[in-house]
Amino acid sequence: MTVTIEKSVARGSVCAPPSKSMGHRLLICAALAEGESRIRGISDSADMRATLACLRALGVKCTLEDDEVTVQGVSMKNAKPTEPLCCNESGSTLRFLIPLALISGNNALFTGAESLFRRPMSVYESLCSERGLLFSKDGQSAVVKGPLRAGEYLVAGNISSQFISGLLFALPLLDGDSVIRITPPLESRPYIHLTVSALAAFGVKVTWQDDFTLFVPGNQRYTPTDAVVEGDYSGAAFLDALTTLGGEVQTLGLAPDSLQGDRVYHRFFPMLGRGTPTIHLGDCPDLGPILFAVAAAKNGAVFTGTKRLHIKESDRVSAMAEELAKFGVTVTEDEDSVVVYPSDFHPPCEPLNGHNDHRIVMSLAILLTLTGGTVTGAEAVGKSFPDFFEKLSSLGVSLTQE
């Protein structure tokens, strides 16, 4: 899909999309609660559909009506997938569900996009190797077989917090207590807090023994619960960036006391407007593309903690550098840092490329409200924010989709 955007000033109110991060977590907890749960506020995004499909493959009954999913949870000790668990491009789906598939001792085949299986899986590979469990991976699939046992788990904290969350879903169900020891530095700590809060909503207790140690009592049971997915700060950042760039947009539906790490954009956007700040992205890598975009239109910035942006749906550093160059903006990168230089920002000299990455597409679309222009591959927004362009249009942004 190609979207052409005219220079526009966005004005009005719009609801934030539901949190993809919490949607995954609440659906998984409901799947582990033997009984009926209802989760309201599930978006029709590709990532949510992937998680639902994988849960069904594990034997969970999930019925979606409008934005509400009714879930009949099952015991993962009896799970025996009869079809592949297709994760498409969803890293959360893959990394959250592998430990659950390891509980039963039956084979489970995970499939997905090549870009998904290029992302690091070393934590689970090492974990399985140390415990004599099967973990075999190629370019588009992985086969795992347990059974997973309670015990002490040493996990690197600087690869992805999703591995820690995946273990947190599974370990409470095992016979015996477990401990997760995290090797510092720990990046994306707020996402672990989101997991612990989702577990608590379903009656499962996990405690921090210190800043890098989690104690997980075994033999716990998930309690069926009705829950509502809160608004997504990751998605809201794109909408609120319109105000930073001269519009007047009010984004509704965000919990002011949310544990989401991406809520820090409220602090970063004013910094980008005042000068050329240094911003660390270690706890909020998903904000990288929109912060690069705003920095390009403002005064530039230095970003640290950017290493993981290279292994998302695209290499987000290289993709944004390539596209921002079309606006006359220079971007340089080091192993774990990015510099967006102040520049003579101008309308793009050619169509923009979305690089098959939802966050790249949305960041570029926001910039095009300042200049006008075209972005190709815009269908990628369906991964997390399928009605993104409809919301832009409702704010008075003139655009056409082809």
Salt bridges, closest charged atoms under 4 A:
GLU36 OE2 - ARG38 NH2 2.85
ASP44 OD1 - ARG49 NH1 3.28
ASP47 OD2 - LYS20 NZ 2.98
ASP47 OD1 - LYS383 NZ 2.68
GLU68 OE2 - ARG38 NE 3.89
GLU130 OE1 - ARG131 NH1 3.24
GLU152 OE2 - ARG181 NE 3.03
ASP175 OD1 - LYS77 NZ 3.62
GLU187 OE1 - ARG308 NE 3.11
GLU248 OE1 - ARG11 NE 3.97
ASP286 OD1 - LYS312 NZ 3.82
ASP286 OD1 - ARG316 NH1 3.44
ASP286 OD2 - ARG359 NH2 3.61
GLU313 OE1 - ARG316 NH2 2.70
GLU313 OE2 - HIS358 NE2 3.34
GLU313 OE2 - LYS383 NZ 3.14
ASP315 OD1 - HIS310 ND1 2.89
GLU323 OE1 - LYS326 NZ 2.88
GLU323 OE2 - HIS355 NE2 2.78
GLU333 OE1 - HIS310 NE2 3.71
GLU335 OE2 - LYS307 NZ 3.79
ASP357 OD2 - ARG316 NE 2.85
ASP387 OD2 - LYS391 NZ 3.84
